[in-house]
Structures are given as structure tokens and as C-alpha cells.
């Protein structure tokens, strides 16, 4: 069940189906992230889904390069790399990776590290 929830999250994020991303979260999900120059937190399914939409909703095109999700004893490791296109800025590559906790209610915690959008 937990691995299935992780796989659903990765598929929904890559397809930019943000309502489906939100549906993978427990209502009280905790999110911590580290990006170049920024560390932050968000709590609750609405706020966490909003972060992902802010990061990945703007590109005119988003290509999934790779996604990986696997069990590490009682936690779940994930990694994805996307290419994002905005006509006036060209292609950018971003990679995010981290760990998740997943229960019967969904993803309960995410700890994420981000490369930032890197110009190609």
C-alpha cells in the first residue's frame, strides 16, 4: 500500500496533476525542504500540494527524465529529474530527492533536497 502511494505521487507530479498529488498526502502531512539558498517547511495537504504546484505549474512543458521510488526499511526514498521549458528562458533541469514516511492515511512526512532549476 505505501509503495503504491509513493508511485502514485511520482506519477501525478510528473503529469502535473496537482489534485492527484494532494490526494496522496495525509491531511496533516509535514514537509521540510532545502533548496539553493532557501530552507522551508509546510504543513497540511493543501499547503504542501501548493508548494509543488508553485514549483512545477509554471513551465510551458515538463518532461520526466527519471523517477525512482524505493523502500528503505520503514521509510521511502524517492528521486525525480524533470526538464522544464519556458520559451523566454529556455530549458531548465531540476532534480529533487528525499525521504518519505507513509501510513494508511497517505504520505505523512517529506524531507526533500532540491537542485534548483539549472539552465541547460
WOZI-V241149 format. One record per run of one state. SS is the DSSP state (H for helix, E for strand, L for the rest). FROM is the first residue (numbers start at 1). LEN is the number of residues. Records with the same first field share a line. If there is no record, write none. Layout:
BEGIN
SS=FROM-LEN + FROM-LEN
END
This chain:
BEGIN
L=1-1 + 15-3 + 24-1 + 36-2 + 44-1 + 57-4 + 73-2 + 87-3 + 104-2 + 115-3 + 120-1
H=2-13 + 18-6 + 45-12
E=25-11 + 38-6 + 61-12 + 75-12 + 90-14 + 106-9 + 118-2
END
